[in-house]
Amino acid sequence: MKPQERFFFMYVLCWCEYRQYYSNGILYKVAENFSKVFAIPEKQLWYYVEKWSRKGFWNYGVSLAGGWFEWEELTGEYKQIAHKFQLKNRDGSPWTENKEG
């Protein structure tokens, strides 16, 4: 993962946590603002979101911007970052790895 993807991933994690796990379409504004402040093209940011979707941990209905993280599908460095954020499950309990099987 490149440093700018890592930073954007952490930024989106914070927004999704704040918005109760769903981006609710706010990702359009988040990407626009992030792009302006950090001089990273929006097209590159949307590429990252599409990449997360292909990897199976960003899910969405109609639009990428209205998606949410599938915590149990996080792998590798993404999972390590999420653990550092001490995220919670939708029911409010602490998020932990699936220890089954």
N, C-alpha and C positions, 0 to 999 in steps of 0.2 A: 504494500500500500504506500503510495506516495504521500509526502507530508501534507500537501494541500487536500488530498482526499481524507486523510486522517483528521485534519482540523475540521473539515466540513462535516464529516461523520459525527464528530463530537458535538458540533453545533446543532445538527439535526436531532441527535439524541436528547440534548437539553430541551429543544423545542417540543419534541414529542412527549417527553416526561412532563413538561409544564402543561401541555395541552391534553393530558390524560391519555397518552399513548397513540393518539391519532393526530395526523397533521391537519386534518379538517380543511385541506386546501390552502393552508397558510404557507405551505412550502414554496408556492410561487413567490410570495413576498420575501420569505426567508432567503431564497436563492438570489432574488434580485438585489436585496440589501447586502448579502454576503459578497456578491459579485462586485458591487460598487465599492465597498469598504476595503476589500482585500485584492482588488484588481485581478480577479480570476473570472474568465468568461463564463457567462451563465450556461452556455452550451456544454462546457466542461463539467459543470456541476450536475446538469441533467444526465450527462453520461454516467457519472458516479451513481446516481439514483437508479438508472437503468441497470447498471452493473450489479447493484445490491439486489434488484429484483431478479435478475438472472441467477444470482447465487442463492435465491430462495428466502432471504430474510427481510425483504421489503415487499409487502403485499399491497395491492390496491384494487379498487373496483373499476371505475371508469377512467380515472386520471392518476398518473404518477404522483401528482401534487396532493391528492387526497388519500395517500396511503398510510401505512403503519408498519412498524417493525414486528416481525415474527421472532420474538426473543429466542425461542428454542432452536431456531435454525441458524443462529449466529455461530460462526466458526473462527478459528485462528485468532488473528490480531483483533478482529471485530469483537469477538467474545471477550478478549482481555480488556479492551477499552470499556465495553459495557459493564464488566464487573467492577472496574474502577469507579464508575459512576454510581454504584450501589442502587441500581434501578429497582423498581417494585413491579410486581405483577398487577394485572388489571384489578384484582381483588384487594390490593393494598399490601399483600404479603411480600417479603423480600424476594427478589428474583434470584434464583439459583439454577445451576445446570440441572438438566433432567438426569437423575441418578439411576433411573430404571434401566434394566437390560444391559 
